[in-house]
Amino acid sequence: MIKILTPTEFKKIEGSLSRASKKEAVILSLFMYCGLRVGEVCKLRYRDLIQEGGVFVEVHVPGAISKTGIGRPVPVPPMARCFIGDFTGNKYVPVGTGESSHFLFPGTGGHAHMSVHGIEQLVERICFKVLHKHVMPHRLRHTYATMVLKYSNTREVQMLLGHKKLSSTEIYLHPSIQDLSKSVNKTFS
């Protein structure tokens, strides 16, 4: 069984984002509200943030940085847009300019971008401070997938997560007895 956050735990982390640094808030938002993989977050570039009308509405995950090699658009829900906007200064960086190829989260010590380990430590530190338990980025991704699946279908979640096989997405299907009862009652009412 996959590990996900409880709704209460999710709300606690969500509530802590306004107290986090802009960088911490946007990193957590990309896991919580977009379901990105840690390796994808590390390698995002400014050109991967898509704006419409001055608002960040989509993260384009290029196939080159995706674990499966599948590029995909991921909608950015309103609650994450403000964190991305605050972090980037709502600055539009036109594709084709030098700045558009800059990493969203530059590394230190001569590294081009933040490392997987660095982002894992950041997430774990913040979540431990808020929840008093160890939470890795993948648990936030699992939570995202489980939450989205309640309002969509398995194929849509597969596309959002960038899974090659539907069977990879099916691990998020863990209906409760209430869900099963609701489905049966809808069917026969």
C-alpha positions as CSV (number, residue, x, y, z in Angstrom):
1,M,0.0,0.0,0.0
2,I,1.3,3.4,-0.9
3,K,1.8,6.0,1.8
4,I,-0.1,9.3,1.5
5,L,-0.8,12.2,3.7
6,T,-4.1,12.4,5.6
7,P,-6.4,15.3,4.7
8,T,-5.4,16.9,8.0
9,E,-1.7,16.5,7.3
10,F,-2.1,17.9,3.8
11,K,-3.9,21.0,5.2
12,K,-1.2,21.5,7.8
13,I,1.5,21.6,5.2
14,E,-0.7,23.7,3.0
15,G,-1.1,26.2,5.9
16,S,2.6,26.3,6.4
17,L,3.4,27.4,2.8
18,S,2.7,31.1,3.6
19,R,5.4,31.0,6.3
20,A,8.0,29.2,4.2
21,S,10.5,31.0,1.9
22,K,9.3,31.7,-1.6
23,K,11.6,28.9,-2.9
24,E,10.4,26.4,-0.3
25,A,6.8,27.2,-1.0
26,V,7.1,26.8,-4.8
27,I,9.0,23.5,-4.5
28,L,6.4,22.1,-2.1
29,S,3.6,23.4,-4.4
30,L,5.1,21.6,-7.4
31,F,4.8,18.3,-5.5
32,M,1.5,18.9,-3.7
33,Y,-0.5,20.6,-6.5
34,C,1.2,19.3,-9.7
35,G,2.4,15.9,-8.7
36,L,5.9,16.3,-10.2
37,R,8.7,13.9,-9.5
38,V,11.7,15.1,-7.6
39,G,14.0,14.8,-10.6
40,E,11.6,16.9,-12.6
41,V,11.5,19.6,-10.1
42,C,15.3,19.8,-10.0
43,K,15.6,20.2,-13.7
44,L,12.7,22.6,-14.4
45,R,13.6,25.7,-16.4
46,Y,11.9,29.1,-16.6
47,R,10.7,28.2,-20.1
48,D,8.8,25.2,-18.7
49,L,6.4,27.6,-16.9
50,I,3.5,28.5,-19.2
51,Q,1.7,31.8,-18.7
52,E,-1.7,33.0,-19.9
53,G,-2.7,36.6,-19.2
54,G,0.2,37.0,-16.7
55,V,-0.8,34.0,-14.7
56,F,1.1,30.7,-14.5
57,V,-1.4,28.1,-15.7
58,E,0.8,25.1,-16.7
59,V,4.1,23.4,-16.1
60,H,5.4,21.8,-19.2
61,V,7.5,18.8,-18.2
62,P,9.8,18.0,-21.1
63,G,10.4,14.4,-22.0
64,A,14.1,15.0,-21.5
65,I,13.7,15.4,-17.8
66,S,10.9,12.9,-17.2
67,K,11.8,9.5,-15.8
68,T,9.7,7.8,-18.5
69,G,10.8,10.2,-21.3
70,I,7.2,11.3,-21.8
71,G,6.7,15.0,-21.9
72,R,3.5,16.3,-20.5
73,P,1.5,19.5,-19.7
74,V,0.5,19.7,-16.0
75,P,-2.2,22.3,-15.1
76,V,-1.3,24.6,-12.2
77,P,-4.2,25.0,-9.8
78,P,-4.9,28.5,-8.4
79,M,-3.4,27.8,-5.0
80,A,0.0,27.0,-6.6
81,R,-0.1,29.9,-9.0
82,C,0.5,32.5,-6.4
83,F,3.6,30.7,-5.0
84,I,5.1,30.4,-8.5
85,G,4.3,34.0,-9.3
86,D,5.9,35.2,-6.0
87,F,9.0,33.1,-6.6
88,T,9.5,34.2,-10.2
89,G,8.4,37.8,-9.5
90,N,5.6,37.1,-12.1
91,K,8.4,37.7,-14.6
92,Y,7.7,36.4,-18.1
93,V,10.8,35.0,-19.6
94,P,10.3,34.6,-23.4
95,V,11.3,31.3,-24.8
96,G,14.5,31.7,-26.9
97,T,16.0,34.2,-24.6
98,G,19.1,33.3,-22.6
99,E,17.1,33.5,-19.3
100,S,14.5,31.0,-20.5
101,S,17.0,28.2,-20.3
102,H,18.0,29.0,-16.7
103,F,17.1,26.4,-14.2
104,L,14.3,27.4,-11.8
105,F,16.3,26.1,-8.9
106,P,20.0,26.8,-9.5
107,G,22.5,24.6,-7.7
108,T,25.3,25.7,-5.5
109,G,29.0,24.8,-5.6
110,G,29.2,24.8,-9.4
111,H,26.1,22.6,-10.0
112,A,23.7,23.8,-12.6
113,H,20.6,22.9,-10.6
114,M,19.5,21.8,-7.2
115,S,20.2,18.1,-6.5
116,V,17.6,15.5,-5.9
117,H,19.1,15.0,-2.4
118,G,18.9,18.8,-1.7
119,I,15.3,19.0,-2.6
120,E,14.5,15.8,-0.6
121,Q,16.2,17.3,2.4
122,L,14.3,20.6,2.0
123,V,10.9,18.8,1.8
124,E,11.7,16.5,4.7
125,R,12.9,19.4,6.9
126,I,9.8,21.5,6.3
127,C,7.4,18.5,6.7
128,F,9.1,17.4,9.9
129,K,8.8,20.9,11.3
130,V,5.0,20.9,10.5
131,L,4.0,17.3,11.0
132,H,6.7,15.9,13.3
133,K,7.3,13.0,10.9
134,H,9.5,12.3,7.9
135,V,7.9,13.0,4.6
136,M,9.7,12.6,1.3
137,P,8.6,14.3,-2.0
138,H,7.2,11.1,-3.4
139,R,4.7,10.9,-0.6
140,L,3.4,14.3,-1.7
141,R,3.2,13.0,-5.3
142,H,1.3,10.0,-4.1
143,T,-1.1,12.2,-2.2
144,Y,-1.6,14.4,-5.2
145,A,-2.4,11.4,-7.4
146,T,-4.9,10.0,-4.8
147,M,-6.6,13.3,-4.4
148,V,-6.9,14.0,-8.2
149,L,-8.2,10.5,-8.8
150,K,-11.2,11.2,-6.6
151,Y,-12.4,13.8,-9.3
152,S,-11.0,12.3,-12.5
153,N,-10.3,8.9,-14.0
154,T,-7.2,6.7,-14.1
155,R,-6.3,7.6,-17.6
156,E,-6.2,11.3,-16.8
157,V,-4.1,10.7,-13.7
158,Q,-1.7,8.5,-15.8
159,M,-1.2,11.5,-18.2
160,L,-0.7,14.0,-15.3
161,L,1.9,11.8,-13.7
162,G,3.7,10.8,-16.9
163,H,3.3,7.1,-16.5
164,K,3.9,4.9,-19.5
165,K,1.7,2.1,-18.2
166,L,-1.8,2.4,-16.7
167,S,-0.8,-0.3,-14.2
168,S,1.7,2.2,-12.7
169,T,-1.2,4.5,-12.0
170,E,-3.5,1.8,-10.7
171,I,-1.6,1.7,-7.4
172,Y,-3.5,4.8,-6.4
173,L,-6.8,3.0,-6.7
174,H,-7.6,2.2,-3.1
175,P,-11.3,2.8,-2.7
176,S,-12.8,2.8,0.7
177,I,-15.9,0.9,1.6
178,Q,-17.8,4.2,1.4
179,D,-16.6,4.7,-2.2
180,L,-17.6,1.2,-3.1
181,S,-21.0,1.6,-1.4
182,K,-21.6,5.0,-3.2
183,S,-20.8,3.4,-6.6
184,V,-23.1,0.5,-6.0
185,N,-25.9,2.7,-4.7
186,K,-25.5,5.0,-7.7
187,T,-25.7,2.1,-10.1
188,F,-28.9,0.7,-8.6
189,S,-30.8,3.8,-7.6
